[in-house]
Amino acid sequence: MLGYIGSVAVFLVVMIVVLLANSVRIVREYERLVVFRLGRLRAERGPGLVLLWPVLERAVKVGLRTVTMDVPPQDIITKDNVTVKVNAVIYFRVISSTEAVVQVENYLYATSQIAQTTLRSILGQAELDELLSEREKQNQALQQVIDRQTEPWGVKVTAVEVKNVDLPQEMQRAIARQAEAERERRAKVINAEGEYQAAARLAEAAAVLGREPAALQLRYLQTLAEIATENNSTTIFPVPVDFLKAFMTAAERKPV
C-alpha cells in the first residue's frame, strides 16, 4: 500500500514539474510571444519571464530581428524581349507579431513567394539597359511593391537589392562588341579634337609670323641651328636676299 502511494506521489510530482516547465517561458529582448487561450487570441507578451496557464494557453514565438533572405534566381523576360536570370536579397522584419501569426500561416514562406513573383513582374517591365544601369531605381520599386503587399502581415520590408543579372552568352558578346565600338568612337573623337587644337595653334602661329617678318626669319635661323646640332656635320644652305632685307633696313636706320 505504501509503495502504491509513493508511486502516485512521484507521478504527481513529475506531472507538476512538467506543467510548470510548460507554463514558464523566458522571452528574449528580440522575441515576442503571441498567446492564445482556448484558441482565442489573448495578448502579445514579452520580453522577460512569461507565465502561461497549463493546457489552457498556447504561445507562438516570433522573432523581431531583421531577416536576410536570398531570393532564388528567376528567369525574367525584359521589355525588349531579352531572357535573363536575376537573383536578389531581401531584408525585412516583423513589426507586429500578432498580425504575423494571425494574418498569414507562415510569414517567412509567404514573404519569399511574394518577393519572387514581384521580382519577375517589376523587372520584366524594364529594358535590359535600364536593368543594368538603373539598379537603384529597380531596387526602390521592388522594395515599395513588396512592402505594400506584406504590410497586412505585420512585416516591414526595409530593402531589396538585386545581386546578379546573368545574361546569355550571345548577349554578352553583343554587349562586348558594343562597348568596344564605343571605346573606338571615343578614341577617334579625342584624336580629332587633338588635331583640331593643333591646327588652331598652328594657325595662330602662322598669323603671328605673318604680322612679324623678323620673327619668321629668327625661326628660320633657330631651325638651322637645331639641324646643325643634331647632325654634327657641315650644312650649306642658300640665304635669300629677302631674308637679309630686314637686317639691312635696321642697319640703315641706325644712327652713325
Phi, psi and omega per residue, in radians:
M1 nan -0.765 3.136
L2 -1.144 -0.624 3.105
G3 -1.141 -0.676 3.106
Y4 -1.124 -0.769 3.136
I5 -1.113 -0.679 3.125
G6 -1.130 -0.696 3.127
S7 -1.134 -0.712 3.102
V8 -1.112 -0.715 -3.138
A9 -1.116 -0.749 3.116
V10 -1.102 -0.723 3.118
F11 -1.081 -0.744 3.139
L12 -1.136 -0.707 3.132
V13 -1.110 -0.764 3.124
V14 -1.090 -0.737 3.121
M15 -1.104 -0.719 3.123
I16 -1.105 -0.742 3.138
V17 -1.115 -0.711 3.138
V18 -1.141 -0.759 3.133
L19 -1.112 -0.734 3.118
L20 -1.137 -0.676 3.133
A21 -1.119 -0.643 3.128
N22 -1.366 -0.328 -3.100
S23 -1.638 -0.232 -3.131
V24 -1.861 2.173 3.119
R25 -2.217 2.450 3.027
I26 -1.843 2.035 -3.082
V27 -1.853 2.203 3.128
R28 -1.313 2.963 -3.071
E29 -1.092 -0.580 -3.092
Y30 -1.676 0.326 3.136
E31 -2.236 2.775 3.031
R32 -2.445 2.644 3.066
L33 -1.898 2.225 3.021
V34 -1.708 1.987 -2.981
V35 -1.746 2.322 3.051
F36 -2.056 2.332 3.068
R37 -2.034 2.015 -3.080
L38 0.934 0.674 3.092
G39 1.526 -0.161 -3.129
R40 -1.717 2.451 3.120
L41 -1.183 2.224 -3.128
R42 -1.822 -1.072 -3.047
A43 -2.888 2.990 3.004
E44 -1.855 2.163 -3.040
R45 -2.151 2.727 3.127
G46 1.935 2.911 0.015
P47 -1.449 3.036 3.133
G48 1.916 -2.677 -3.133
L49 -1.505 2.221 -3.125
V50 -2.172 2.262 3.104
L51 -1.853 2.324 3.141
L52 -2.042 2.591 3.022
W53 -1.268 2.164 3.138
P54 -1.053 2.427 3.078
V55 1.257 -0.717 -3.048
L56 -1.343 -0.589 -3.036
E57 -2.017 2.506 3.072
R58 -2.264 2.475 -3.055
A59 -2.158 2.510 3.054
V60 -2.045 2.179 -3.102
K61 -1.568 2.343 -3.126
V62 -2.245 2.322 3.082
G63 -1.538 2.497 -3.103
L64 -1.852 -0.017 -3.135
R65 -1.303 2.761 3.127
T66 -1.169 2.312 -3.130
V67 -1.786 2.299 3.049
T68 -1.809 2.048 -3.048
M69 -2.204 2.251 3.057
D70 -1.417 2.294 3.042
V71 -1.585 2.123 -3.099
P72 -1.020 2.682 3.125
P73 -0.981 2.360 -3.118
Q74 -2.089 2.389 3.048
D75 -1.404 2.103 -3.036
I76 -2.191 2.372 3.022
I77 -1.808 1.998 -3.085
T78 -1.253 3.067 -3.097
K79 -1.121 -0.538 3.116
D80 -1.681 0.466 2.982
N81 1.081 0.779 3.030
V82 -1.984 2.224 -3.129
T83 -1.556 2.124 3.129
V84 -2.277 2.823 3.089
K85 -2.021 2.121 -3.019
V86 -2.184 2.372 2.972
N87 -2.191 2.823 -3.034
A88 -2.605 3.045 3.044
V89 -2.284 2.453 -3.084
I90 -2.158 2.401 3.115
Y91 -2.000 2.200 -3.139
F92 -2.648 2.872 3.101
R93 -2.629 2.777 3.132
V94 -1.504 2.195 3.084
I95 -1.869 -0.223 3.069
S96 -2.453 1.753 -3.108
S97 -1.151 -0.529 3.129
T98 -1.116 -0.827 3.130
E99 -1.194 -0.588 3.136
A100 -1.132 -0.450 3.131
V101 -1.633 -0.685 -3.010
V102 -1.478 -0.695 -2.981
Q103 -1.451 -0.348 -3.092
V104 -2.517 2.568 -3.079
E105 -1.209 -0.826 -3.135
N106 -2.466 1.761 -3.008
Y107 -1.193 -0.487 3.103
L108 -1.167 -0.843 3.129
Y109 -1.156 -0.709 -3.129
A110 -1.137 -0.725 3.121
T111 -1.132 -0.680 3.105
S112 -1.090 -0.768 -3.142
Q113 -1.155 -0.723 3.104
I114 -1.085 -0.701 -3.141
A115 -1.112 -0.701 -3.130
Q116 -1.159 -0.824 -3.127
T117 -1.176 -0.667 3.124
T118 -1.179 -0.642 3.111
L119 -1.045 -0.743 3.138
R120 -1.207 -0.705 -3.051
S121 -1.307 -0.731 -3.089
I122 -1.280 -0.850 -3.115
L123 -1.236 -0.404 3.082
G124 -1.223 -0.255 3.115
Q125 -1.535 -0.111 -3.101
A126 -1.815 2.674 3.027
E127 -1.414 2.892 -3.058
L128 -1.077 -0.745 3.134
D129 -1.068 -0.709 3.099
E130 -1.152 -0.666 -3.137
L131 -1.134 -0.581 -3.109
L132 -1.513 -0.579 -3.022
S133 -1.767 -0.506 -3.079
E134 -1.880 0.992 -3.073
R135 -1.130 -0.700 -3.113
E136 -1.129 -0.689 3.106
K137 -1.089 -0.751 3.122
Q138 -1.150 -0.669 3.123
N139 -1.088 -0.754 3.137
Q140 -1.137 -0.718 3.127
A141 -1.103 -0.737 3.114
L142 -1.107 -0.760 -3.119
Q143 -1.094 -0.742 -3.110
Q144 -1.163 -0.757 -3.102
V145 -1.191 -0.808 -3.122
I146 -1.146 -0.718 -3.139
D147 -1.117 -0.650 3.118
R148 -1.136 -0.581 -3.117
Q149 -1.430 -0.516 -3.138
T150 -1.575 -0.128 -3.112
E151 -1.022 -0.732 3.114
P152 -1.106 -0.292 3.126
W153 -1.586 0.038 -3.091
G154 1.315 0.419 -3.113
V155 -1.974 2.242 3.129
K156 -1.881 2.061 3.090
V157 -1.546 2.012 -3.070
T158 -1.575 -0.530 -3.114
A159 -2.821 2.599 3.011
V160 -2.337 2.223 -3.122
E161 -2.180 2.171 3.032
V162 -1.322 2.156 -3.050
K163 -1.560 -1.064 -3.052
N164 -2.288 2.509 3.020
V165 -2.136 1.820 -3.102
D166 -1.587 2.124 -3.121
L167 -1.754 2.654 3.019
P168 -1.086 2.739 -3.087
Q169 -1.045 -0.744 -3.117
E170 -1.151 -0.582 3.098
M171 -1.243 -0.623 3.080
Q172 -1.101 -0.719 3.108
R173 -1.155 -0.671 3.125
A174 -1.132 -0.726 3.121
I175 -1.160 -0.648 3.103
A176 -1.109 -0.746 3.098
R177 -1.119 -0.692 3.119
Q178 -1.119 -0.735 3.126
A179 -1.133 -0.674 3.110
E180 -1.145 -0.735 3.099
A181 -1.105 -0.657 3.115
E182 -1.148 -0.700 3.099
R183 -1.135 -0.703 3.094
E184 -1.112 -0.712 3.121
R185 -1.072 -0.769 3.140
R186 -1.129 -0.667 3.128
A187 -1.122 -0.714 3.116
K188 -1.155 -0.695 3.115
V189 -1.108 -0.753 3.135
I190 -1.131 -0.707 3.121
N191 -1.124 -0.754 3.118
A192 -1.128 -0.655 3.112
E193 -1.125 -0.689 3.088
G194 -1.128 -0.735 3.098
E195 -1.092 -0.694 -3.139
Y196 -1.123 -0.772 -3.140
Q197 -1.132 -0.706 3.109
A198 -1.111 -0.745 3.118
A199 -1.103 -0.669 3.123
A200 -1.124 -0.720 3.112
R201 -1.155 -0.698 3.101
L202 -1.120 -0.669 3.107
A203 -1.125 -0.694 3.092
E204 -1.130 -0.724 3.109
A205 -1.118 -0.722 3.116
A206 -1.097 -0.660 3.111
A207 -1.122 -0.724 3.122
V208 -1.123 -0.806 3.135
L209 -1.133 -0.570 3.104
G210 -1.173 -0.607 3.126
R211 -1.336 -0.458 -3.087
E212 -2.172 1.640 3.132
P213 -1.033 -0.613 3.142
A214 -1.089 -0.588 3.121
A215 -1.140 -0.649 3.092
L216 -1.139 -0.692 3.125
Q217 -1.172 -0.710 3.090
L218 -1.123 -0.651 3.099
R219 -1.148 -0.621 3.112
Y220 -1.127 -0.764 3.108
L221 -1.133 -0.698 3.129
Q222 -1.095 -0.698 3.117
T223 -1.125 -0.728 3.099
L224 -1.094 -0.670 3.115
A225 -1.138 -0.682 3.112
E226 -1.146 -0.688 3.125
I227 -1.118 -0.765 -3.131
A228 -1.135 -0.623 -3.133
T229 -1.221 -0.699 -3.062
E230 -1.303 -0.713 -3.028
N231 -1.507 -0.367 -3.119
N232 0.949 0.770 -3.127
S233 -2.517 2.934 -3.137
T234 -1.414 2.283 -3.117
T235 -2.101 2.168 3.127
I236 -1.893 2.221 -3.131
F237 -2.499 2.564 3.124
P238 -1.336 2.562 3.094
V239 -1.983 1.965 -3.132
P240 -1.203 2.684 3.137
V241 -1.112 -0.659 3.139
D242 -1.065 -0.479 -3.134
F243 -1.182 -0.599 -3.109
L244 -1.593 -0.116 -3.070
K245 -1.065 -0.702 -3.111
A246 -1.115 -0.713 3.134
F247 -1.201 -0.664 3.128
M248 -1.141 -0.713 3.118
T249 -1.108 -0.706 3.130
A250 -1.155 -0.610 3.107
A251 -1.190 -0.682 3.123
E252 -1.140 -0.594 -3.115
R253 -1.348 -0.290 -3.096
K254 -1.260 2.226 -3.127
P255 -1.145 2.512 -3.129
V256 -1.387 nan nan
